[in-house]
Amino acid sequence: MKRSWNTLSQNSNGLYAVADFERAAYRLVSEQVLYASDARSRVAYHLIEDYFADFVAALEPLGIRLERNAHYRYVVALPSHGEGVPVTLDETLALLVLRQRYDKAMRQGLIEDHGEVVVELPDLQEAWQSMTGRPLPDIGSLRTLARSLKRWGVGRLVESDDDPQPFHLRVRPAIVDIVGEHWLQRLDQHNRDGGADDASADEPSNAGQDNMEDNDATA
């Protein structure tokens, strides 16, 4: 670590306390992705942005590397080691399908503000069946999946009051960093195995050791 939190606090002329640095580091590690566009993450994001090299140095001994996307303004923590917590097959498939939808939107120039991509339920159903050979989970299960996506910083659910669809999903840009080539290989394995259920996939927040950007899609 280049400088201690105490030194950084003193150098900030009272702008930040030691606890501010501690809380920001904890949130980054526990939440994995912090977006400047999110009101509850904005303060922590700006603190980390201002002292990025110091946070990189502080987390490196823990086997965590930081990536910062200046264009869409988010920072993501990617562990280099660890097996992670098992997730369900549907969670794995959801990540892979939404990554594919993000890739397609990138190629078509359909990226919205803050780098998000809207995925309507009919599009999700078509892509899910095409990619996985399985039916789309029911609405209740999709809501549960959306909570996992939100926790991992790669997606969020938006309710639709005036639309025949109950909601749509917004895929967030950090999915590029979280869902890399190793996840795409899991889909290939799933298809080769005939779609057998398995829950052996690592949770994104602990699977950063294999994260590799898909340069063909940068998503």
ABEGO torsion letter per residue (X at the ends): XABBAAAAAAAAGGABBAAAAAAAAAAAAAAGBBBAABAAAAAAAAAAAAAAAAAAAAAAAAGBBBBBBAAAGBBBBBBABEAEBBBBAAAAAAAAAAAAAAAAAAAAGABBBGGBBBBBAAAAAAAAAAAAGBBBBBAAAAAAAAAAAAAAGABBBBBBAABABABBBBBBAAAAAABBAAAAAAAAAAAAAGGBBBAABBBAAAAAAABBBBAAAGX
